[in-house]
Amino acid sequence: MRFTKQEFDTMIHERFDTLYVILEKELTHTIRSWCAVDPALNGRACEGDIFSDTCVKVIKYCVTGFFLREGRTEPNTDPDSFCKWIYTVARNVKRDYSNS
């Protein structure tokens, strides 16, 4: 191993903690609003599930689905585009919950 456990832990905690804070800040209120107005979701207490599933998908696909999408050689670093992308991911997760 060429890196230390501390370096690995720092990478995991700082990067994923920061991403989680961004997602929580951007999506919590919106997901709550979606659940309140969607008859298929209202009363199901699924806000946390939708948020969690969105976080998993964003983490899983952020490199291939956003940063290096469409064969880019340099990562996309536009925060507005990233914000739009995470809302798209969240809407797709919400749709899946609405249809289940």
N, C-alpha and C positions, 0 to 999 in steps of 0.2 A: 504494500500500500504506500503510495507516494504522498499522501496527505494525512494529517493527524485527525484523530477523533474529534478534537476541539474544532478544527477547521470545518469538518463535516457538520457537526452540530450547529455551528454558527451559520453556515450556509442554509441548512434546513430551517432553523428557527427564525433567522432574520428575513430571509426571502419569503417563506411561506407565511410567517406572521404578518409581514407587510401586505402580502397579497390578500390574506384573510381580512385585514383591517379595511383595505380598499373595497373588497366585495361587501363586507358588512355595511360600510358607510353608504355605498351606492345602492344596494339592493334591498335592505331590510324593510324600509318603508314601502317601496314599490311592491314587493312580494306580499306584504300585509294588505295593501290596497287591492291587488289583484284577487287575493283570496276572499276579501270582503264583498267584492262585486260579482264574482263568478259563482253562479248558483251550484255548480258542480263541486266547488271547493269550500263554499261558505259552511262553517260549522264542522268541518272535518279536521281542524287543528293540524293542517299540513304545512303551515308556513315554514317551520323549522326543517321539515323534510325537503321542501323545494329548495330552500337556501343551501342545505347540506349537499344535495345532489348537484346543484349548480356549482358549488365550490369544487366538488370532485371533478366535474367535467371541465371546468376552467383550468384546474391544475393539470389534468390529464392531457388536454388538447391545446394549451396556450402556446406551446412551441410550434406545433404543426398547424394548428388552426388559426393562429394569429401572427406570432412573431415571424415565422418563416413560411407563411402561407403562399401558395402559388409559386413555389420554387425560388423564393427570394434567397439571395446570398447574404444580404445584410438584414438584420432584424428590423421589423416595423417598430418604431419607437414613438408613434403618435398616440398620446394619451386619449384624445377624443375618439379615435378609431377603436382603441382598446375598450373604452367605455361602451361604445355602441356594440362591440362584439360581445361583451359580458351580458349586456341586456338581451341580445339575441339568444345567447345560451340560456339565460334565465327564462325567457319567453318559451323556448322549446321545452324546457323542463316542466314549466307550468302547464303547457299544452298537454304533455304526457300525463300529468296528474289529473287534468280536467277530463281526459278521455278514458281514464281507468275507473 
